[in-house]
Amino acid sequence: MTICFTGPRPSQLHGYDEPARPLYAQIVDFTLDVILKFARKTPGTNFISGGAQGFDQLAFWSVEKAKRLHPELDITNILYIPFENQPSRWSPDGMFGRKEYPLMRRHANITRIVSPNPAPDDSRAAVKALHKRNHAMVQNSDLVIAFLAGRSLDWEHSSGGTAECVRYACSQNRPVFAIEYHPNQNPNFSTTKLGLLQENKQINIL
């Protein structure tokens, strides 16, 4: 079984500043619990994340933590990169900085680069490559875990990349397991099932 993740950037979560680190640790722990529930049902599960700032990186490290804590589950951590210079506009240091990029590539079991580098000033090509990366992850997965926060909570209408990925997953008949997250509310997390969740998909949704 292969599962991919989609989720928002830090601006839709708790930002980039160091005081938010404990809040992001909570997201990692919650995501770890979800990963383990799926992995225990189907040992040998592959997990794909996109390596971008925000939930992509949190998901990657959640999978890595699951691998470390439970080697018996034979989890594979797969990284889909939209293009080689993805982190060129990231801050060099701090949370979600450029230093995270080589660390992820070093720890990933498999890395796939989906598109060639766009021209530095071609933002349209960069966005197109990001969507192509998301679509490739969905196409190669049996299930999508979507972390919805900020504008992606309105995934049916939002123009953001997370919402577009969820809509694409639904259009491809991929089951979507959604984690709804409200940073300023307590409790922060809730889960639901979105999209075309057919019993004949043979996916045992939590």
Secondary structure, 3 states (H helix, E strand, C coil): CEEEEECCCHHHCCCCCHHHHHHHHHHHHHHHHHHHHHHHHCCCCEEEECCCCCHHHHHHHHHHHHHHHCHHHCCEEEEEECCCCHHHHCCCCCCCCCCHHHHHHHHCCEEEECCCCCCCCCHHHHHHHHHHHHHHHHHCCCEEEEEECHHHHHCCCCCCHHHHHHHHHHHCCCCEEEEEECCCCCCCEEEEEECCCCHHHCCCCC
